[in-house]
Amino acid sequence: MRVAVYYNNRDIRIEEKPVPPIGPDEILMQVEASGICGSDVLEWYRINRAPLVLGHEVAGKVAAAGKNVTKYQKGDRIAAAHHVPCNTCHYCLSGHQTVCDTLRQTNFDPGGFAEYLRLPAINVDRGVFLLPDRISYEEATFIEPLACVLRGQKIARVQPGCSVLVMGSGIAGLLHVQLAKATGARFIAATDINHYRLDMALRVGADVALHAEDDILRRIKEENNGALVDVVIVSTGSAAAINQSLQAVDRGGVVLFFAPTAQGVTFPVSINDLFFRNDVTLTTSYAGSPTDYAMARDLIGSGRIKVNGMITHRLPLAETGKGFQLVAGAEGSLKVIIQPQK
């Protein structure tokens, strides 16, 4: 089978690998669509493990099922989670499945930028999701990022009537805008440095879209009845955005750091001003649990979260390198989908 092997962001090679054999409790998935995630082009995070086959936002069909697999059969349309929890450790039982050791060790074989991949038994048990006909394979690649967004907003306590600032209007930021709108947020502002993405933020539900170099605090107060916001979601690793987020959050509010910074970046914070006097919560979020995946599928299937309009490029496997350049450049693209069967 053909696979796209990552050596670095500028070196993606189409190579041949054997179709992975499956065991009695495993599934062979024919990959129909695989999204390029912003983390795929985070070179410092990936380069030390290269060469490898990336791709974790996947959808496809069951090409073969092991003899002990009873829930799925050949031809079923599915999405799959690459990381799954054990469900029995201290972290899982206390609701922190995404810091489970098992979740951090599980993965696909070899990855989503391949014609086929093997789903290990543990992934088959708790990380496979049947797709209704109304969800296309391309739309199903958003299940994984939306699951991450769902978990993040639960942690950040986004709720009806609250005000939200989303900093960074890439795919994650736009999903945050849509989900906050669907949840019933009273006021949603979005920021970015890219005018195309700001326009998209307005289209998916933001009340105001602000260039990141504007006077963000003044504009938010103007639009939000003189107040700062209850929840700030930082969907960019920009140092300037992180600094702005600490100033934009209202008393009793939450700042959710949803994107990693560059390696080694640290920020000083005032214990007195942020925490002791103003009761601000700083928190983070990573990945999604199986429950989040199932809810994400249902939100997309119901049309509550609309994702098709965010797809800007659909490329065959041979053009995976071009896709990486589009995502890394972040200028004329939003969601880039690789179609390994083409």
N, C-alpha and C positions, 0 to 999 in steps of 0.2 A: 504494500500500500504506500501511497505518497504521504509524507509528513512535511511540515514546515519547521525546520530546526532553527532555534534562536541561538546565535553566537553573540550578537550585540544588536542594538537598535538599527544599525545600518547593514547588518549582515544576517539575513534570514535566508536559509538555503532549503530548496525543495530536495528531499532525499527519499530513498526507498527504505522501508523497514518492514519486517514480517507483520502480518496481522496477528495481534496478540491472542494466544490461545486462552480459552476460558475454562474455569473449573465448574464443578456441579452447582455451585451456589452463585455463579457470576453471570453477567450479561455482556454480550458484545454489542456495542452501540454503533450504528452507522450515523456518522455526524453529518447533519444537513446544514447546520448553521452554528457559528461560533463567533461571539463578539470579542473585539479587542478591548480590553479593560485598560484604564489609565495606569493601573499597577503593572501591566505587562510591559510598558515602556519606561518604567521606573528603573533605570539602568543600574544604579548602585545596589538596588534590591535584588536584581536578577543575575548580574554579570558573574558573580562568584560561583554560580551553579551551572553556567553554560558549558557545553551545549545542552540544550533541553528543548522539549516540545511544550510550549505554553498553550493557553486556552482553557478557561474554566467557565465561561458563560455559554453553555452548550445546549443544543436541542437536536433531536434526531429520532431514529426509530430503532427498535430492537431488531438486530440482524440475526442474533442467536441467543437462546437462553439455556443455561445449564439445567441438567436433569432434575435438580431439586428446586428450581425456581417455579413457583406456582402462581404468583401474583401478576406476572407479566409473560407475554408470549410474543413470538416473532411477528413483526409488523406493527406492534404498538408504538404510538407516537409518545415520546417522553422528553422531559428535561431531567437533568441530574445535578446533584450537588457534589462538588469535588472534595470538600471537607465535611465530615460528619462526626458527631460526638459519640462518646461511649454510652451516655445516658445513665451511668451508674456511679461515677466518681463524685467527690465532694463538690467540684465546680458545677457539674451538670445538675446535681440534686439541689443546689442553691440558686439555680437559674442562670448560671454563667457558662452555658454550653460552649461558647465560642473561645473560652480559654482552656478548654479541655485538652489534655495531652493527646488524646486519640484524634481529635479534630485537627490538630496541627500536624499529625503524621499521615493522615489519609489523603489520597489523591487519585486522579485518573491514571491510566496506563495506555498511551504515553501522555496525552493531552488533547485538547480540543482542536488544535490546528493539525488535524490528521483525518484521513478518510474513515478510520474506525478507532474506537478506544474500548478498553476493557474496564467494566465497572466491578471493582472488588465486592466480595460478599457483603461487607458492612455497608457499602454504599447502596447496594441493591436493597438491603434490609430497611434503611431509613433515609435514603437520599435519592430516590427515583420518584418522579411525579408524572402521572399520566396527563397528557394534554388533550383538552377538548378540541374538536375540529375548528372551533371559532378562533383558536389561537394559532397563528402561523409559526413555523419554526423560527423565523427571524424575530417575531415578537417574543417568543419564549426565551430568547437569549437575555431578555431583560429581567427574568425571574430572579436570577442570582443577585444582580445589583439592587433590585427593588427589595429583596429580602434583607439586604444589609441596611438599606434606608429605613425599612420598617423597624428593625431592631434599634437603630440609632434614635428614631423619633420616640420610641417607647422610653428609652433611657433619658432623653431630653425632656420628657413630659409635654410633648406637643399635644394640645387638646383644644376642643371647641372654644372660640372666643379669645384665644391667645394671639399675640403678635410675634412674627417670626422674621428674622433676617437670614437669608441664605447667601453666604459669601463664596463666590465661585459658581458659575452657571454652565459647567460641563454637564455630562450625563447625570452624575450623582446629584449635582445641585438642582438640575431640572426635575429629577425624580423627587427630591425633597420638596420642591415648590408644589408639584402636583399632589403629593401625599398630604402636605400641610393643608392645601386647599380642600382636598377630599375629607380631611378630618374635621374641617370647620374653623380653621384659623381665621380670625377677624381681619388681620392685616399681614400681608407678605411682601417683603422687599427682597430684591435679588441684586447682587453686584457681580461685575466681571470687568475685564479690560477689553473684551471682544464685543463689538457692537452686534454682530450676528447672534451671539449667544444671549445678549441682553434682549434682543427682539424676541428670541425664542422663549425666554423666561416670561415675558409678557403674554405670549401666546398660550403658555401652559398654565397660567394662573396667577402670576405675580401682579400685585397692585401697582408696584413701581419698580423700575429697573434702573440702577444707578451705576455709572462708570466708577470703577474703584478709585480713581483719582479725584472724584468729586468730594465735596464736603459731606461725607456720608452722615455724620451725626446731625448736622443741621437739616439735611433733607429728610431724614427719618422723622425727626421731631415735627417738621412741617406737615408730613403726610400722616403721622400717627398721633394726632391730637396733643402734640407737645411732649410726648413720652418717648423713652427709649423702648427697646423690645424685650419681650419675655424670654425668647429663645433665640440664640444666635447659633447657626450651623455653619461651621467653617469647612467648606468642601474644596479647599485649596491649601497647599503647603506654603503659600506666600507669607513671608514674615510681616509684610505690611498689613495683610488681612488679619493675621493673628493679633497684632497690636490693635487694630481697629475693633476687633470683636470684643476685646476687654473693655473698651470704652462705650460700645453700643448696647451692652446688656443692662437692663434695668435692675433695680433692687429686687432681690428674691428670684432673679432669673437664672437661666442655664446657658452656658457656652458648651456646645458639643464640637469637639475636634474630630472631624470625620475623615480627614486626609492626613497622611504623614508629611512631615517636613523633609527637607534635605537631611542627609545623614549628619548626626552630631549637633543639630541646631537645638539651642536651649533658650528659654525666655524667663526673665525675672518677673515676678508678680508681687504686688503689695498685699501682704496678709491682712493688714488693717483695712485698706480701702475696699478690697474685693470681698473678703470673707467676714472679718470681724464686724465691720460696720454695715455692709450691704448684703450679706447672706447670699452671695453669688455662688453657684455651683459650676465648677469646671469638670468636664467629663469627656470620655472618649467612647468610641464604638468600633468594633471589628467584626466583620463577617455577619452571618445570619444563622439561625437555628433551623432545623427541619420544619418547625411550625411556621417560621417566617417565610420559608420557601412556599409552603402550601397557601398561605395567605396572599403572597405576592402573585402566585398563579391565578388565584381567584379574583384578585383586583384587576389584573390584566384581562382575564376572560370576561369579566362583567362590564368592561369598558370604563370602570371608575378611574383607572390609570391608563392613559392613552400613550402608546409608545411608538407606533408605526411612523408617525411624523418626525420622530427624532433620528430615524435611520437616514444617513446621508450617502452612504456608500455600501454597495454589495459587491464583493470581489471574489473571484475564484481563488482556490488555494495557491496557485502559481503566483498570485499577486499579493501574498501575505506581506512581503517586504514593503510594498507600496502602502499597504494598510498601516503598518507600523510607522512609517514616515508621516502619514496623514494624522495619526493620533498624537505622535510626538510633537508635530508642528502646531496642532490645535488651532489652525487658522480657518480653514475652509471645511471643517468636518465636525460632526457631532458623534454619531455612532457609526462605526465601521464594522460591517459583518463579513466574515469569511465564510464562503460556501464550499466546503471541501469536496463535494461531489461534482463540482464544475471545474 
